[in-house]
């Protein structure tokens, strides 16, 4: 299983992405975390922006398709799409994730 982190410009954008990815069976679940403050360098300037974080659950086998769909739908030129491996978890939950994206 992978956790995929994606910052977005708003909770609404995050929710739209999550819904599309869950409907396409590329993610089992998406959590929208509003109120994220991101400080980063972009095009030579330091930016300080309000964003929302989307946390997706998927499998390694579905990651490439999920990433490609995120890149196609995301409004940013260079969206954050980071996949983190899940080392352990509830066996029942991990099985549910695998079932949802199969």
LORO-62816 format. One record per residue (C-alpha): residue number from 0; x, y, z; chain; residue in one letter. Coordinates in steps of 0.05 Angstrom, whole numbers. Last residue first. Layout:
N
<r num="NUM" u="X" v="Y" w="Z" cadena="A" residuo="A"/>
...
***
This chain:
102
<r num="101" u="-171" v="-79" w="-161" cadena="A" residuo="X"/>
<r num="100" u="-170" v="-9" w="-129" cadena="A" residuo="X"/>
<r num="99" u="-224" v="-22" w="-77" cadena="A" residuo="X"/>
<r num="98" u="-201" v="-93" w="-61" cadena="A" residuo="X"/>
<r num="97" u="-129" v="-71" w="-47" cadena="A" residuo="X"/>
<r num="96" u="-153" v="-17" w="0" cadena="A" residuo="X"/>
<r num="95" u="-199" v="-66" w="35" cadena="A" residuo="X"/>
<r num="94" u="-142" v="-116" w="44" cadena="A" residuo="X"/>
<r num="93" u="-99" v="-61" w="76" cadena="A" residuo="X"/>
<r num="92" u="-157" v="-44" w="122" cadena="A" residuo="X"/>
<r num="91" u="-168" v="-116" w="144" cadena="A" residuo="X"/>
<r num="90" u="-94" v="-128" w="155" cadena="A" residuo="X"/>
<r num="89" u="-90" v="-66" w="199" cadena="A" residuo="X"/>
<r num="88" u="-25" v="-32" w="183" cadena="A" residuo="X"/>
<r num="87" u="49" v="-40" w="166" cadena="A" residuo="X"/>
<r num="86" u="105" v="-9" w="126" cadena="A" residuo="X"/>
<r num="85" u="62" v="37" w="84" cadena="A" residuo="X"/>
<r num="84" u="104" v="64" w="27" cadena="A" residuo="X"/>
<r num="83" u="102" v="139" w="13" cadena="A" residuo="X"/>
<r num="82" u="82" v="165" w="-56" cadena="A" residuo="X"/>
<r num="81" u="92" v="240" w="-68" cadena="A" residuo="X"/>
<r num="80" u="52" v="278" w="-120" cadena="A" residuo="X"/>
<r num="79" u="64" v="353" w="-112" cadena="A" residuo="X"/>
<r num="78" u="37" v="388" w="-173" cadena="A" residuo="X"/>
<r num="77" u="82" v="422" w="-224" cadena="A" residuo="X"/>
<r num="76" u="40" v="466" w="-269" cadena="A" residuo="X"/>
<r num="75" u="-16" v="467" w="-218" cadena="A" residuo="X"/>
<r num="74" u="-89" v="456" w="-237" cadena="A" residuo="X"/>
<r num="73" u="-88" v="380" w="-227" cadena="A" residuo="X"/>
<r num="72" u="-128" v="338" w="-276" cadena="A" residuo="X"/>
<r num="71" u="-76" v="308" w="-322" cadena="A" residuo="X"/>
<r num="70" u="-21" v="304" w="-269" cadena="A" residuo="X"/>
<r num="69" u="-70" v="270" w="-222" cadena="A" residuo="X"/>
<r num="68" u="-91" v="220" w="-276" cadena="A" residuo="X"/>
<r num="67" u="-18" v="203" w="-291" cadena="A" residuo="X"/>
<r num="66" u="-3" v="194" w="-217" cadena="A" residuo="X"/>
<r num="65" u="-63" v="148" w="-207" cadena="A" residuo="X"/>
<r num="64" u="-44" v="107" w="-268" cadena="A" residuo="X"/>
<r num="63" u="28" v="101" w="-243" cadena="A" residuo="X"/>
<r num="62" u="5" v="85" w="-172" cadena="A" residuo="X"/>
<r num="61" u="-44" v="28" w="-187" cadena="A" residuo="X"/>
<r num="60" u="4" v="-30" w="-178" cadena="A" residuo="X"/>
<r num="59" u="38" v="3" w="-118" cadena="A" residuo="X"/>
<r num="58" u="-29" v="4" w="-83" cadena="A" residuo="X"/>
<r num="57" u="-73" v="62" w="-64" cadena="A" residuo="X"/>
<r num="56" u="-91" v="108" w="-6" cadena="A" residuo="X"/>
<r num="55" u="-96" v="183" w="-20" cadena="A" residuo="X"/>
<r num="54" u="-80" v="242" w="25" cadena="A" residuo="X"/>
<r num="53" u="-102" v="309" w="-5" cadena="A" residuo="X"/>
<r num="52" u="-73" v="370" w="29" cadena="A" residuo="X"/>
<r num="51" u="-107" v="437" w="23" cadena="A" residuo="X"/>
<r num="50" u="-70" v="502" w="9" cadena="A" residuo="X"/>
<r num="49" u="-58" v="571" w="38" cadena="A" residuo="X"/>
<r num="48" u="4" v="603" w="8" cadena="A" residuo="X"/>
<r num="47" u="71" v="631" w="29" cadena="A" residuo="X"/>
<r num="46" u="116" v="638" w="-32" cadena="A" residuo="X"/>
<r num="45" u="192" v="650" w="-36" cadena="A" residuo="X"/>
<r num="44" u="210" v="676" w="-104" cadena="A" residuo="X"/>
<r num="43" u="257" v="650" w="-158" cadena="A" residuo="X"/>
<r num="42" u="204" v="615" w="-200" cadena="A" residuo="X"/>
<r num="41" u="175" v="579" w="-140" cadena="A" residuo="X"/>
<r num="40" u="207" v="572" w="-71" cadena="A" residuo="X"/>
<r num="39" u="163" v="543" w="-17" cadena="A" residuo="X"/>
<r num="38" u="121" v="559" w="44" cadena="A" residuo="X"/>
<r num="37" u="57" v="519" w="47" cadena="A" residuo="X"/>
<r num="36" u="2" v="531" w="99" cadena="A" residuo="X"/>
<r num="35" u="-49" v="474" w="104" cadena="A" residuo="X"/>
<r num="34" u="-118" v="495" w="125" cadena="A" residuo="X"/>
<r num="33" u="-159" v="439" w="95" cadena="A" residuo="X"/>
<r num="32" u="-141" v="365" w="101" cadena="A" residuo="X"/>
<r num="31" u="-180" v="326" w="49" cadena="A" residuo="X"/>
<r num="30" u="-175" v="250" w="57" cadena="A" residuo="X"/>
<r num="29" u="-179" v="207" w="-5" cadena="A" residuo="X"/>
<r num="28" u="-199" v="134" w="-5" cadena="A" residuo="X"/>
<r num="27" u="-191" v="71" w="-46" cadena="A" residuo="X"/>
<r num="26" u="-151" v="105" w="-100" cadena="A" residuo="X"/>
<r num="25" u="-145" v="89" w="-174" cadena="A" residuo="X"/>
<r num="24" u="-215" v="58" w="-175" cadena="A" residuo="X"/>
<r num="23" u="-238" v="110" w="-227" cadena="A" residuo="X"/>
<r num="22" u="-292" v="133" w="-178" cadena="A" residuo="X"/>
<r num="21" u="-240" v="138" w="-123" cadena="A" residuo="X"/>
<r num="20" u="-195" v="180" w="-168" cadena="A" residuo="X"/>
<r num="19" u="-251" v="226" w="-191" cadena="A" residuo="X"/>
<r num="18" u="-277" v="236" w="-120" cadena="A" residuo="X"/>
<r num="17" u="-207" v="251" w="-93" cadena="A" residuo="X"/>
<r num="16" u="-193" v="302" w="-148" cadena="A" residuo="X"/>
<r num="15" u="-258" v="338" w="-136" cadena="A" residuo="X"/>
<r num="14" u="-247" v="337" w="-60" cadena="A" residuo="X"/>
<r num="13" u="-177" v="366" w="-68" cadena="A" residuo="X"/>
<r num="12" u="-203" v="421" w="-114" cadena="A" residuo="X"/>
<r num="11" u="-257" v="438" w="-64" cadena="A" residuo="X"/>
<r num="10" u="-208" v="438" w="-6" cadena="A" residuo="X"/>
<r num="9" u="-168" v="491" w="-42" cadena="A" residuo="X"/>
<r num="8" u="-103" v="505" w="-81" cadena="A" residuo="X"/>
<r num="7" u="-81" v="432" w="-78" cadena="A" residuo="X"/>
<r num="6" u="-25" v="394" w="-45" cadena="A" residuo="X"/>
<r num="5" u="-19" v="319" w="-61" cadena="A" residuo="X"/>
<r num="4" u="7" v="265" w="-15" cadena="A" residuo="X"/>
<r num="3" u="1" v="192" w="-37" cadena="A" residuo="X"/>
<r num="2" u="0" v="138" w="17" cadena="A" residuo="X"/>
<r num="1" u="21" v="72" w="-13" cadena="A" residuo="X"/>
<r num="0" u="0" v="0" w="0" cadena="A" residuo="X"/>
***
